[in-house]
Amino acid sequence: MTRILCVEDDPTTADYIAKGLGEAGFAVDIASDGRDGLARASDGGYDAIVLDRMLPGMDGLSILSALRADGITTPVIMLSALASLDERVKGLHSGSDDYLGKPFAVAELLARIEAVRRRTAPAAQGDVPVTRLLYEDLDVDLLTRRVTRAGRRIDLQPREFRLLEFLLSHRDQVVTRTMLLEDVWDYHFDPGTNVIDVHVSRLRKKLDEGGAKPLLHTVRGAGYRLGKD
């Protein structure tokens, strides 16, 4: 079972995380102060750590620096109400694998945990790089950038292709606007435009052309999901 350490001093937030991750099948341990969090993270053998930025006893950046200095490479997602670009950069420079601003949805936290675990997982000997993504009747060749659905060729612009690739990599999961801004547009701030809505709408129209069954869905108040109804 996947083991997650959550270092969070706010009981309400800690309970929210523990409940959400527990329902997803993770085993979650809670540390409510920085020193306890560092001790657990140092010898607990966790698969990922959810680390608050501001903690009593020892702050999150200090914990992270100490872990990395000791050669501990466990993926770390830093949580903070300090969600400015400068704070995100500080967290990433200290060795975090991702940075999630408060408030947040458990669905987004889950998706980010899975993403950092995939990115940091060592490649098995003999692994073959993924060059093709298949879902239902959708076929995406990552090398030639050829996209077909039920044999019908779909011409995509570069950003539309990157958006589809990201959605397919997170198929059947809800992806948030923040995730798309950071991973598809490389923005670590909200530009305050409808750029995501426009590209999602164009991509959906191209995928559904000819009366094909809709695959790309809007999840009201949360984001988007590529998958079955």
N, CA, C and O of each residue as an XYZ file, in Angstrom:
916
protein
N       0.841     -1.197      0.000
C       0.000      0.000      0.000
C       0.880      1.252      0.000
O       1.905      1.304      0.679
N       0.469      2.239     -0.759
C       1.205      3.502     -0.835
C       1.117      4.239      0.494
O       0.026      4.454      1.024
N       2.280      4.628      1.033
C       2.341      5.317      2.325
C       2.669      6.786      2.111
O       3.638      7.129      1.434
N       1.844      7.649      2.701
C       2.014      9.095      2.574
C       2.213      9.700      3.957
O       1.473      9.383      4.888
N       3.204     10.562      4.094
C       3.377     11.342      5.318
C       2.852     12.741      5.069
O       3.261     13.409      4.119
N       1.940     13.183      5.931
C       1.404     14.538      5.852
C       1.912     15.321      7.061
O       1.603     14.973      8.201
N       2.689     16.376      6.817
C       3.204     17.224      7.888
C       2.404     18.523      7.839
O       2.664     19.395      7.010
N       1.434     18.639      8.735
C       0.477     19.752      8.713
C       0.006     20.030     10.129
O      -0.480     19.127     10.811
N       0.147     21.283     10.583
C      -0.198     21.607     11.963
C      -1.654     21.993     12.152
O      -2.143     22.011     13.281
N      -2.363     22.304     11.059
C      -3.778     22.660     11.186
C      -4.617     21.381     11.208
O      -4.635     20.651     10.216
N      -5.313     21.090     12.312
C      -6.054     19.821     12.418
C      -7.111     19.644     11.336
O      -7.303     18.538     10.830
N      -7.797     20.726     10.979
C      -8.850     20.620      9.958
C      -8.259     20.223      8.610
O      -8.788     19.341      7.933
N      -7.158     20.877      8.217
C      -6.518     20.561      6.947
C      -5.935     19.151      6.970
O      -6.038     18.415      5.989
N      -5.320     18.778      8.101
C      -4.738     17.441      8.220
C      -5.813     16.366      8.095
O      -5.613     15.366      7.407
N      -6.953     16.567      8.758
C      -8.059     15.599      8.675
C      -8.606     15.517      7.262
O      -8.937     14.432      6.784
N      -8.703     16.669      6.586
C      -9.196     16.740      5.207
C      -8.293     15.924      4.281
O      -8.777     15.165      3.442
N      -6.983     16.087      4.441
C      -6.028     15.353      3.615
C      -6.077     13.862      3.933
O      -6.126     13.031      3.027
N      -6.064     13.526      5.224
C      -6.065     12.121      5.628
C      -7.317     11.407      5.117
O      -7.234     10.278      4.635
N      -8.463     12.056      5.221
C      -9.719     11.453      4.768
C      -9.707     11.258      3.255
O     -10.048     10.185      2.758
N      -9.309     12.310      2.519
C      -9.323     12.223      1.062
C      -8.349     11.199      0.522
O      -8.698     10.416     -0.361
N      -7.124     11.194      1.046
C      -6.136     10.230      0.574
C      -6.464      8.820      1.044
O      -6.204      7.847      0.336
N      -7.040      8.712      2.244
C      -7.447      7.405      2.747
C      -8.523      6.783      1.887
O      -8.495      5.579      1.630
N      -9.480      7.594      1.436
C     -10.546      7.090      0.574
C      -9.995      6.648     -0.780
O     -10.602      5.821     -1.460
N      -8.841      7.202     -1.171
C      -8.210      6.819     -2.438
C      -7.330      5.581     -2.276
O      -6.705      5.136     -3.239
N      -7.277      5.020     -1.057
C      -6.535      3.791     -0.835
C      -5.127      3.973     -0.311
O      -4.353      3.017     -0.286
N      -4.770      5.206      0.116
C      -3.441      5.451      0.651
C      -3.445      5.292      2.165
O      -4.458      5.531      2.822
N      -2.295      4.885      2.716
C      -2.100      4.871      4.157
C      -1.427      6.190      4.534
O      -0.345      6.498      4.035
N      -2.064      6.971      5.415
C      -1.595      8.325      5.712
C      -1.198      8.442      7.182
O      -1.975      8.103      8.074
N       0.019      8.925      7.422
C       0.473      9.278      8.761
C       0.519     10.794      8.873
O       0.868     11.480      7.912
N       0.164     11.323     10.053
C       0.126     12.754     10.271
C       1.178     13.160     11.291
O       1.303     12.540     12.348
N       1.934     14.202     10.970
C       2.844     14.843     11.917
C       2.391     16.293     12.042
O       2.199     16.972     11.034
N       2.219     16.773     13.282
C       1.630     18.095     13.486
C       2.649     19.186     13.771
O       2.269     20.341     13.960
N       3.940     18.847     13.808
C       4.947     19.894     13.959
C       6.180     19.522     13.146
O       6.350     18.376     12.732
N       7.035     20.515     12.928
C       8.158     20.330     12.034
C       9.162     19.283     12.479
O       9.612     18.480     11.662
N       9.520     19.273     13.742
C      10.547     18.339     14.208
C      10.065     16.892     14.126
O      10.820     16.002     13.736
N       8.803     16.664     14.497
C       8.249     15.316     14.374
C       8.190     14.918     12.902
O       8.470     13.773     12.548
N       7.821     15.879     12.043
C       7.753     15.597     10.614
C       9.101     15.193     10.049
O       9.192     14.246      9.267
N      10.160     15.914     10.445
C      11.500     15.582      9.964
C      11.923     14.194     10.440
O      12.491     13.418      9.671
N      11.647     13.884     11.705
C      12.021     12.581     12.253
C      11.316     11.459     11.497
O      11.944     10.462     11.143
N      10.028     11.611     11.251
C       9.272     10.567     10.540
C       9.739     10.442      9.088
O       9.900      9.340      8.565
N       9.950     11.586      8.454
C      10.357     11.566      7.043
C      11.730     10.953      6.871
O      12.025     10.367      5.830
N      12.578     11.084      7.891
C      13.954     10.599      7.782
C      14.070      9.083      7.824
O      15.004      8.512      7.261
N      13.121      8.428      8.493
C      13.255      6.969      8.620
C      11.951      6.210      8.371
O      11.857      5.024      8.687
N      10.949      6.881      7.809
C       9.653      6.234      7.673
C       9.449      5.433      6.411
O       8.506      4.644      6.339
N      10.306      5.606      5.402
C      10.140      4.849      4.174
C       8.858      5.176      3.435
O       8.177      4.278      2.940
N       8.522      6.461      3.356
C       7.270      6.876      2.709
C       7.419      6.963      1.198
O       8.514      7.157      0.670
N       6.291      6.813      0.518
C       6.277      6.924     -0.944
C       6.190      8.372     -1.394
O       6.625      8.705     -2.497
N       5.635      9.235     -0.557
C       5.548     10.667     -0.861
C       5.276     11.414      0.438
O       4.754     10.848      1.399
N       5.641     12.698      0.453
C       5.438     13.540      1.629
C       4.668     14.786      1.212
O       5.031     15.457      0.246
N       3.605     15.088      1.946
C       2.849     16.328      1.775
C       3.274     17.243      2.921
O       3.003     16.947      4.085
N       3.934     18.343      2.600
C       4.634     19.149      3.602
C       4.132     20.580      3.614
O       4.197     21.278      2.602
N       3.625     21.021      4.776
C       3.169     22.393      4.901
C       4.369     23.339      4.952
O       5.429     22.980      5.464
N       4.197     24.533      4.424
C       5.294     25.514      4.383
C       5.565     26.113      5.754
O       6.722     26.253      6.150
N       4.502     26.471      6.491
C       4.641     27.117      7.789
C       4.267     26.132      8.883
O       3.124     25.679      8.952
N       5.238     25.795      9.748
C       5.019     24.795     10.793
C       5.667     25.247     12.101
O       6.662     25.970     12.073
N       5.117     24.830     13.251
C       5.785     25.106     14.529
C       7.001     24.215     14.705
O       7.017     23.081     14.227
N       8.014     24.715     15.384
C       9.188     23.918     15.668
C      10.243     23.985     14.582
O      11.423     24.186     14.867
N       9.817     23.816     13.324
C      10.746     23.822     12.196
C       9.924     24.021     10.933
O       8.979     23.270     10.693
N      10.262     25.010     10.127
C       9.425     25.306      8.960
C       9.684     24.306      7.833
O      10.678     23.580      7.830
N       8.751     24.296      6.878
C       8.803     23.306      5.805
C      10.052     23.374      4.948
O      10.588     22.337      4.557
N      10.529     24.588      4.645
C      11.726     24.716      3.823
C      12.951     24.129      4.529
O      13.804     23.509      3.894
N      13.029     24.330      5.852
C      14.160     23.782      6.614
C      14.106     22.255      6.635
O      15.132     21.587      6.506
N      12.893     21.708      6.798
C      12.726     20.248      6.761
C      13.175     19.702      5.415
O      13.909     18.717      5.342
N      12.726     20.352      4.363
C      13.044     19.900      3.012
C      14.548     19.954      2.758
O      15.121     19.013      2.207
N      15.185     21.049      3.157
C      16.631     21.184      2.966
C      17.384     20.095      3.729
O      18.358     19.536      3.225
N      16.925     19.795      4.956
C      17.583     18.767      5.764
C      17.433     17.393      5.123
O      18.384     16.611      5.108
N      16.255     17.093      4.596
C      16.030     15.806      3.944
C      16.928     15.643      2.721
O      17.559     14.601      2.541
N      16.981     16.661      1.896
C      17.787     16.565      0.676
C      19.272     16.504      1.008
O      20.034     15.824      0.321
N      19.689     17.213      2.061
C      21.089     17.167      2.473
C      21.478     15.772      2.943
O      22.633     15.369      2.807
N      20.516     15.030      3.499
C      20.768     13.667      3.960
C      20.608     12.632      2.854
O      20.720     11.430      3.096
N      20.346     13.105      1.644
C      20.220     12.188      0.521
C      18.878     11.502      0.413
O      18.744     10.514     -0.309
N      17.871     12.013      1.124
C      16.525     11.428      1.081
C      15.789     12.029     -0.111
O      15.586     13.242     -0.174
N      15.394     11.188     -1.047
C      14.826     11.655     -2.315
C      13.316     11.436     -2.421
O      12.745     11.547     -3.505
N      12.676     11.128     -1.300
C      11.223     10.931     -1.317
C      10.532     12.128     -1.964
O      10.832     13.264     -1.598
N       9.617     11.917     -2.911
C       8.918     13.045     -3.537
C       8.182     13.886     -2.492
O       7.518     13.345     -1.608
N       8.302     15.198     -2.597
C       7.678     16.118     -1.652
C       6.808     17.120     -2.393
O       7.247     17.775     -3.339
N       5.554     17.224     -1.938
C       4.651     18.270     -2.420
C       4.472     19.260     -1.287
O       3.994     18.902     -0.211
N       4.856     20.501     -1.526
C       4.770     21.517     -0.487
C       3.427     22.231     -0.583
O       2.983     22.604     -1.669
N       2.786     22.417      0.575
C       1.527     23.140      0.665
C       1.770     24.490      1.321
O       2.561     24.597      2.258
N       1.092     25.517      0.831
C       1.248     26.813      1.474
C       0.165     27.782      1.047
O      -0.308     27.763     -0.089
N      -0.216     28.639      2.001
C      -1.087     29.761      1.675
C      -0.277     30.860      1.003
O      -0.844     31.790      0.429
N       1.052     30.756      1.071
C       1.954     31.698      0.411
C       2.164     31.217     -1.019
O       3.150     30.544     -1.320
N       1.234     31.568     -1.891
C       1.226     30.981     -3.228
C       1.786     31.912     -4.295
O       1.538     31.705     -5.483
N       2.540     32.939     -3.889
C       3.123     33.850     -4.862
C       4.199     33.133     -5.667
O       4.685     32.075     -5.267
N       4.565     33.713     -6.799
C       5.582     33.103     -7.650
C       6.901     32.971     -6.896
O       7.569     31.944     -7.010
N       7.292     33.992     -6.125
C       8.554     33.941     -5.376
C       8.563     32.781     -4.384
O       9.569     32.084     -4.249
N       7.441     32.575     -3.689
C       7.372     31.491     -2.713
C       7.434     30.129     -3.390
O       8.068     29.206     -2.880
N       6.778     30.004     -4.537
C       6.838     28.746     -5.275
C       8.274     28.450     -5.706
O       8.744     27.316     -5.608
N       8.957     29.480     -6.182
C      10.343     29.302     -6.618
C      11.213     28.881     -5.439
O      12.065     28.003     -5.583
N      11.010     29.498     -4.273
C      11.771     29.111     -3.078
C      11.559     27.640     -2.748
O      12.509     26.910     -2.462
N      10.303     27.218     -2.791
C       9.998     25.822     -2.482
C      10.644     24.866     -3.459
O      11.200     23.844     -3.056
N      10.578     25.187     -4.745
C      11.156     24.310     -5.758
C      12.679     24.292     -5.666
O      13.305     23.249     -5.851
N      13.274     25.457     -5.378
C      14.734     25.518     -5.246
C      15.215     24.765     -4.010
O      16.357     24.307     -3.968
N      14.358     24.636     -3.013
C      14.745     23.913     -1.797
C      14.676     22.404     -1.981
O      15.123     21.646     -1.120
N      14.117     21.971     -3.101
C      14.092     20.538     -3.382
C      12.717     19.909     -3.450
O      12.609     18.687     -3.553
N      11.651     20.717     -3.396
C      10.318     20.125     -3.503
C      10.059     19.707     -4.948
O      10.609     20.290     -5.883
N       9.225     18.703     -5.115
C       8.887     18.223     -6.454
C       7.670     18.928     -7.021
O       7.451     18.924     -8.233
N       6.883     19.532     -6.151
C       5.713     20.295     -6.599
C       5.321     21.245     -5.482
O       5.760     21.087     -4.342
N       4.494     22.234     -5.807
C       4.101     23.260     -4.846
C       2.623     23.549     -5.086
O       2.231     23.945     -6.183
N       1.817     23.351     -4.069
C       0.364     23.495     -4.201
C      -0.137     24.552     -3.234
O       0.054     24.442     -2.023
N      -0.780     25.579     -3.778
C      -1.292     26.655     -2.935
C      -2.586     26.277     -2.237
O      -3.388     25.505     -2.762
N      -2.778     26.828     -1.051
C      -4.028     26.655     -0.313
C      -4.984     27.782     -0.677
O      -4.549     28.904     -0.936
N      -6.288     27.493     -0.699
C      -6.939     26.187     -0.525
C      -6.785     25.328     -1.775
O      -6.465     25.832     -2.851
N      -7.016     24.030     -1.623
C      -6.851     23.109     -2.735
C      -7.902     22.013     -2.628
O      -8.497     21.804     -1.570
N      -8.120     21.319     -3.737
C      -9.046     20.187     -3.756
C      -8.252     18.898     -3.620
O      -7.143     18.794     -4.144
N      -8.809     17.916     -2.921
C      -8.132     16.629     -2.759
C      -7.854     15.992     -4.117
O      -6.825     15.341     -4.296
N      -8.759     16.174     -5.070
C      -8.550     15.593     -6.404
C      -7.265     16.120     -7.023
O      -6.530     15.371     -7.667
N      -6.991     17.409     -6.828
C      -5.760     17.969     -7.376
C      -4.540     17.428     -6.640
O      -3.527     17.115     -7.265
N      -4.630     17.315     -5.319
C      -3.520     16.767     -4.540
C      -3.226     15.330     -4.965
O      -2.065     14.955     -5.127
N      -4.261     14.535     -5.145
C      -4.089     13.151     -5.585
C      -3.382     13.089     -6.935
O      -2.449     12.310     -7.128
N      -3.840     13.921     -7.861
C      -3.238     13.923     -9.197
C      -1.771     14.323     -9.137
O      -0.944     13.770     -9.862
N      -1.447     15.277     -8.279
C      -0.060     15.732     -8.171
C       0.824     14.678     -7.510
O       1.985     14.514     -7.884
N       0.278     13.968     -6.533
C       1.038     12.889     -5.913
C       1.377     11.825     -6.945
O       2.521     11.376     -7.024
N       0.395     11.420     -7.734
C       0.638     10.412     -8.761
C       1.638     10.922     -9.794
O       2.485     10.168    -10.273
N       1.534     12.211    -10.135
C       2.440     12.772    -11.146
C       3.886     12.797    -10.662
O       4.791     12.426    -11.409
N       4.117     13.230     -9.415
C       5.500     13.296     -8.930
C       6.063     11.891     -8.716
O       7.264     11.676     -8.881
N       5.221     10.949     -8.355
C       5.708      9.575     -8.183
C       6.115      8.978     -9.527
O       7.093      8.235     -9.611
N       5.357      9.307    -10.582
C       5.740      8.825    -11.912
C       7.046      9.462    -12.366
O       7.909      8.794    -12.936
N       7.184     10.769    -12.107
C       8.379     11.482    -12.559
C       9.626     11.012    -11.841
O      10.707     10.977    -12.428
N       9.485     10.647    -10.560
C      10.664     10.315     -9.760
C      10.916      8.817     -9.668
O      11.931      8.399     -9.112
N      10.012      8.003    -10.202
C      10.201      6.550    -10.132
C      11.375      6.135    -11.009
O      11.462      6.570    -12.158
N      12.281      5.304    -10.493
C      13.409      4.848    -11.320
C      12.921      3.944    -12.437
O      12.030      3.118    -12.239
N      13.504      4.106    -13.596
C      13.106      3.287    -14.742
C      13.640      1.868    -14.558
O      14.812      1.671    -14.236
N      12.780      0.899    -14.764
C      13.199     -0.497    -14.652
C      14.093     -0.860    -15.826
O      13.919     -0.347    -16.932
N      15.044     -1.739    -15.583
C      15.955     -2.150    -16.645
C      15.159     -2.777    -17.780
O      14.340     -3.672    -17.568
N      15.414     -2.294    -18.978
C      14.725     -2.841    -20.135
C      13.415     -2.126    -20.440
O      12.730     -2.483    -21.398
N      13.050     -1.109    -19.630
C      11.827     -0.360    -19.915
C      11.925      0.305    -21.280
O      12.982      0.806    -21.662
N      10.829      0.306    -22.003
C      10.770      0.952    -23.306
C       9.985      2.245    -23.164
O       8.867      2.220    -22.648
N      10.535      3.389    -23.607
C       9.823      4.657    -23.485
C       8.458      4.599    -24.169
O       8.299      3.980    -25.221
N       7.483      5.251    -23.553
C       6.144      5.302    -24.128
C       6.154      6.237    -25.325
O       6.524      7.405    -25.200
N       5.755      5.738    -26.466
C       5.715      6.566    -27.677
C       4.311      6.650    -28.265
O       4.097      7.292    -29.294
N       3.354      5.993    -27.601
C       1.998      5.963    -28.155
C       0.997      5.892    -27.018
O       1.168      5.114    -26.079
N      -0.043      6.700    -27.101
C      -1.111      6.706    -26.107
C      -2.402      6.274    -26.781
O      -2.797      6.835    -27.803
N      -3.063      5.265    -26.199
C      -4.314      4.745    -26.746
C      -5.406      4.841    -25.694
O      -5.183      4.530    -24.524
N      -6.581      5.273    -26.116
C      -7.733      5.293    -25.217
C      -8.999      5.166    -26.048
O      -9.277      5.993    -26.916
N      -9.771      4.101    -25.761
C     -10.964      3.831    -26.563
C     -10.555      3.794    -28.043
O      -9.689      3.004    -28.418
N     -11.164      4.638    -28.886
C     -10.821      4.653    -30.311
C      -9.869      5.800    -30.655
O      -9.702      6.150    -31.823
N      -9.245      6.383    -29.619
C      -8.320      7.493    -29.811
C      -6.880      6.969    -29.804
O      -6.486      6.232    -28.900
N      -6.106      7.351    -30.814
C      -4.737      6.868    -30.979
C      -3.814      8.071    -31.173
O      -3.970      8.832    -32.127
N      -2.848      8.238    -30.257
C      -1.925      9.373    -30.319
C      -0.502      8.846    -30.411
O      -0.025      8.171    -29.499
N       0.170      9.150    -31.499
C       1.574      8.777    -31.693
C       2.433      9.960    -31.246
O       2.396     11.024    -31.866
N       3.212      9.777    -30.164
C       3.979     10.875    -29.595
C       5.203     11.229    -30.430
O       5.737     12.332    -30.310
N       5.653     10.306    -31.275
C       6.832     10.575    -32.103
C       6.461     11.352    -33.359
O       7.096     12.354    -33.690
N       5.444     10.890    -34.046
C       5.038     11.556    -35.291
C       4.001     12.645    -35.052
O       3.699     13.437    -35.945
N       3.451     12.675    -33.815
C       2.379     13.618    -33.446
C       1.146     13.422    -34.332
O       0.409     14.369    -34.607
N       0.939     12.218    -34.759
C      -0.253     11.879    -35.538
C      -1.355     11.450    -34.569
O      -1.138     10.609    -33.697
N      -2.533     12.037    -34.733
C      -3.680     11.741    -33.880
C      -4.820     11.250    -34.756
O      -5.180     11.885    -35.748
N      -5.385     10.103    -34.374
C      -6.542      9.589    -35.094
C      -7.603      9.136    -34.097
O      -7.297      8.757    -32.967
N      -8.838      9.183    -34.535
C      -9.934      8.645    -33.743
C     -10.818      7.823    -34.656
O     -11.398      8.333    -35.614
N     -10.910      6.541    -34.344
C     -11.648      5.592    -35.179
C     -11.155      5.665    -36.621
O     -11.940      5.551    -37.562
N      -9.839      5.858    -36.784
C      -9.242      5.912    -38.109
C      -9.287      7.286    -38.760
O      -8.666      7.492    -39.803
N     -10.012      8.231    -38.164
C     -10.119      9.581    -38.728
C      -8.960     10.449    -38.246
O      -8.720     10.555    -37.043
N      -8.252     11.060    -39.168
C      -7.106     11.902    -38.825
C      -7.596     13.202    -38.175
O      -8.542     13.827    -38.654
N      -6.944     13.595    -37.085
C      -7.280     14.839    -36.385
C      -6.039     15.731    -36.393
O      -5.000     15.360    -35.846
N      -6.148     16.884    -37.003
C      -5.036     17.824    -37.067
C      -5.096     18.772    -35.870
O      -6.085     19.476    -35.667
N      -4.026     18.777    -35.088
C      -3.981     19.609    -33.882
C      -2.834     20.602    -33.956
O      -1.770     20.309    -34.502
N      -3.070     21.778    -33.397
C      -2.011     22.751    -33.211
C      -1.088     22.256    -32.080
O      -1.512     21.433    -31.268
N       0.159     22.740    -32.014
C       1.098     22.262    -30.988
C       0.553     22.329    -29.561
O       0.737     21.390    -28.786
N      -0.120     23.437    -29.204
C      -0.633     23.543    -27.839
C      -1.792     22.576    -27.623
O      -1.939     22.022    -26.534
N      -2.613     22.368    -28.646
C      -3.709     21.419    -28.541
C      -3.176     19.999    -28.361
O      -3.734     19.207    -27.603
N      -2.087     19.687    -29.070
C      -1.483     18.352    -28.929
C      -0.941     18.165    -27.516
O      -1.130     17.108    -26.914
N      -0.271     19.183    -26.987
C       0.280     19.085    -25.634
C      -0.843     18.941    -24.607
O      -0.708     18.197    -23.636
N      -1.942     19.646    -24.822
C      -3.097     19.546    -23.933
C      -3.677     18.141    -23.971
O      -3.979     17.567    -22.925
N      -3.835     17.586    -25.161
C      -4.382     16.234    -25.293
C      -3.441     15.213    -24.651
O      -3.897     14.290    -23.975
N      -2.146     15.373    -24.856
C      -1.179     14.448    -24.264
C      -1.273     14.463    -22.736
O      -1.225     13.412    -22.097
N      -1.408     15.657    -22.154
C      -1.510     15.765    -20.696
C      -2.807     15.129    -20.196
O      -2.804     14.401    -19.204
N      -3.907     15.403    -20.881
C      -5.191     14.838    -20.469
C      -5.189     13.319    -20.583
O      -5.741     12.629    -19.726
N      -4.571     12.799    -21.635
C      -4.491     11.348    -21.798
C      -3.608     10.714    -20.733
O      -3.877      9.602    -20.278
N      -2.559     11.419    -20.338
C      -1.676     10.903    -19.291
C      -2.372     10.874    -17.939
O      -1.942     10.162    -17.031
N      -3.455     11.652    -17.801
C      -4.247     11.691    -16.566
C      -5.679     11.255    -16.849
O      -6.619     11.754    -16.229
N      -5.844     10.328    -17.778
C      -7.189      9.917    -18.181
C      -7.979      9.382    -16.995
O      -7.442      8.730    -16.099
N      -9.273      9.681    -17.022
C     -10.212      9.292    -15.966
C      -9.932     10.006    -14.643
O     -10.484      9.631    -13.609
N      -9.080     11.032    -14.670
C      -8.829     11.854    -13.493
C      -9.266     13.288    -13.777
O      -9.254     13.735    -14.924
N      -9.647     13.997    -12.732
C      -9.966     15.417    -12.874
C      -8.664     16.203    -12.848
O      -7.869     16.068    -11.918
N      -8.449     17.021    -13.867
C      -7.282     17.903    -13.878
C      -7.791     19.336    -13.721
O      -8.779     19.726    -14.344
N      -7.120     20.098    -12.900
C      -7.562     21.450    -12.595
C      -6.945     22.453    -13.559
O      -6.020     22.137    -14.307
N      -7.479     23.672    -13.523
C      -6.923     24.750    -14.344
C      -5.475     25.025    -13.944
O      -4.628     25.289    -14.797
N      -5.197     24.960    -12.639
C      -3.834     25.215    -12.174
C      -2.864     24.195    -12.756
O      -1.768     24.552    -13.187
N      -3.262     22.934    -12.768
C      -2.413     21.885    -13.333
C      -2.144     22.141    -14.811
O      -1.016     21.979    -15.277
N      -3.174     22.538    -15.544
C      -3.013     22.806    -16.974
C      -2.134     24.025    -17.211
O      -1.283     24.013    -18.101
N      -2.333     25.072    -16.425
C      -1.508     26.275    -16.579
C      -0.035     25.956    -16.357
O       0.827     26.430    -17.097
N       0.253     25.146    -15.332
C       1.640     24.866    -14.983
C       2.280     23.848    -15.920
O       3.441     24.006    -16.298
N       1.541     22.807    -16.300
C       2.143     21.699    -17.048
C       1.991     21.818    -18.559
O       2.793     21.252    -19.302
N       0.985     22.536    -19.024
C       0.779     22.666    -20.470
C       1.235     24.034    -20.970
O       1.812     24.146    -22.051
N       0.970     25.075    -20.172
C       1.339     26.434    -20.581
C       2.623     26.935    -19.910
O       3.138     27.994    -20.268
N       3.133     26.182    -18.947
C       4.339     26.589    -18.214
C       4.153     27.912    -17.488
O       5.111     28.667    -17.318
N       2.921     28.200    -17.056
C       2.645     29.378    -16.246
C       2.600     28.951    -14.778
O       1.978     27.943    -14.443
N       3.252     29.707    -13.912
C       3.156     29.449    -12.482
C       2.383     30.576    -11.803
O       2.611     30.920    -10.644
N       1.465     31.130    -12.580
C       0.550     32.149    -12.088
C      -0.671     32.105    -13.004
O      -0.606     31.564    -14.108
N      -1.762     32.665    -12.550
C      -2.982     32.693    -13.348
C      -2.998     33.977    -14.170
O      -3.069     35.062    -13.593
N      -2.935     33.889    -15.502
C      -2.905     35.099    -16.321
C      -4.239     35.828    -16.371
O      -4.339     36.929    -16.913
N      -5.268     35.199    -15.795
C      -6.570     35.861    -15.753
C      -7.272     35.925    -17.091
O      -8.067     36.833    -17.333
N      -6.988     34.968    -17.966
C      -7.637     34.915    -19.276
C      -8.395     33.596    -19.411
O      -8.323     32.724    -18.545
N      -9.120     33.475    -20.519
C      -9.874     32.244    -20.772
C      -9.122     31.335    -21.742
O      -9.739     30.575    -22.488
N      -7.772     31.413    -21.732
C      -6.977     30.655    -22.699
C      -7.236     29.152    -22.584
O      -7.277     28.455    -23.598
N      -7.411     28.646    -21.359
C      -7.663     27.208    -21.204
C      -9.015     26.837    -21.789
O      -9.126     25.858    -22.528
N     -10.042     27.610    -21.465
C     -11.386     27.313    -21.972
C     -11.416     27.291    -23.498
O     -12.068     26.437    -24.099
N     -10.710     28.232    -24.119
C     -10.693     28.311    -25.577
C     -10.044     27.066    -26.173
O     -10.581     26.476    -27.111
N      -8.892     26.663    -25.636
C      -8.195     25.502    -26.183
C      -8.942     24.199    -25.915
O      -8.970     23.312    -26.768
N      -9.546     24.083    -24.734
C     -10.337     22.886    -24.427
C     -11.523     22.787    -25.380
O     -11.845     21.708    -25.876
N     -12.171     23.927    -25.631
C     -13.322     23.939    -26.538
C     -12.915     23.517    -27.953
O     -13.616     22.738    -28.600
N     -11.786     24.033    -28.425
C     -11.307     23.663    -29.767
C     -10.945     22.184    -29.835
O     -11.276     21.496    -30.800
N     -10.267     21.709    -28.804
C      -9.872     20.301    -28.791
C     -11.094     19.397    -28.741
O     -11.151     18.391    -29.447
N     -12.070     19.746    -27.912
C     -13.290     18.942    -27.809
C     -14.009     18.877    -29.150
O     -14.492     17.818    -29.550
N     -14.078     20.002    -29.839
C     -14.760     20.048    -31.136
C     -14.071     19.135    -32.141
O     -14.736     18.440    -32.909
N     -12.742     19.133    -32.140
C     -12.003     18.294    -33.087
C     -12.147     16.812    -32.743
O     -12.275     15.973    -33.634
N     -12.125     16.495    -31.448
C     -12.254     15.098    -31.045
C     -13.643     14.539    -31.354
O     -13.789     13.373    -31.719
N     -14.663     15.393    -31.201
C     -16.054     14.933    -31.344
C     -16.603     15.101    -32.752
O     -17.773     14.807    -32.998
N     -15.781     15.568    -33.673
C     -16.253     15.813    -35.036
C     -16.821     14.541    -35.649
O     -16.274     13.451    -35.479
N     -17.921     14.699    -36.359
C     -18.551     13.552    -37.008
C     -19.474     12.770    -36.104
O     -19.868     11.651    -36.434
N     -19.830     13.353    -34.945
C     -20.780     12.701    -34.051
C     -20.173     11.648    -33.148
O     -20.891     10.802    -32.615
N     -18.851     11.686    -32.967
C     -18.200     10.713    -32.086
C     -18.643     10.924    -30.640
O     -19.020     12.030    -30.251
N     -18.594      9.870    -29.861
C     -18.982      9.942    -28.458
C     -18.039     10.871    -27.703
O     -16.822     10.719    -27.805
N     -18.578     11.840    -26.941
C     -17.723     12.796    -26.217
C     -16.772     12.100    -25.251
O     -17.165     11.206    -24.503
N     -15.515     12.528    -25.284
C     -14.511     11.999    -24.372
C     -14.016     13.047    -23.377
O     -13.570     12.705    -22.282
N     -14.093     14.320    -23.757
C     -13.548     15.391    -22.926
C     -14.696     16.102    -22.212
O     -15.574     16.683    -22.851
N     -14.676     16.048    -20.879
C     -15.794     16.553    -20.087
C     -15.344     17.674    -19.157
O     -14.228     17.665    -18.636
N     -16.236     18.635    -18.962
C     -16.012     19.703    -17.980
C     -16.595     19.262    -16.647
O     -17.762     18.876    -16.573
N     -15.792     19.316    -15.597
C     -16.247     18.990    -14.247
C     -16.469     20.313    -13.531
O     -15.514     20.985    -13.142
N     -17.717     20.678    -13.363
C     -18.059     22.003    -12.864
C     -17.388     22.290    -11.526
O     -17.480     21.504    -10.583
N     -16.717     23.427    -11.468
C     -16.074     23.851    -10.228
C     -14.771     23.154     -9.913
O     -14.147     23.444     -8.893
N     -14.336     22.217    -10.789
C     -13.113     21.458    -10.510
C     -12.106     21.513    -11.647
O     -10.925     21.770    -11.414
N     -12.559     21.275    -12.883
C     -11.635     21.278    -14.006
C     -12.166     20.468    -15.168
O     -13.311     20.643    -15.586
N     -11.331     19.577    -15.692
C     -11.703     18.792    -16.866
C     -11.275     17.330    -16.668
O     -10.392     17.018    -15.869
N     -11.931     16.459    -17.421
C     -11.605     15.027    -17.336
C     -11.767     14.397    -18.712
O     -12.784     14.589    -19.378
N     -10.755     13.643    -19.133
C     -10.857     12.891    -20.359
C     -11.156     11.445    -20.004
O     -10.354     10.786    -19.342
N     -12.293     10.954    -20.436
C     -12.687      9.593    -20.099
C     -14.127      9.346    -20.479
O     -14.757     10.160    -21.155
N     -14.638      8.221    -20.041
C     -16.020      7.865    -20.322
C     -16.953      8.678    -19.428
O     -16.530      9.224    -18.409
N     -18.235      8.751    -19.823
C     -19.238      9.441    -19.007
C     -19.352      8.769    -17.651
O     -20.144      9.200    -16.814
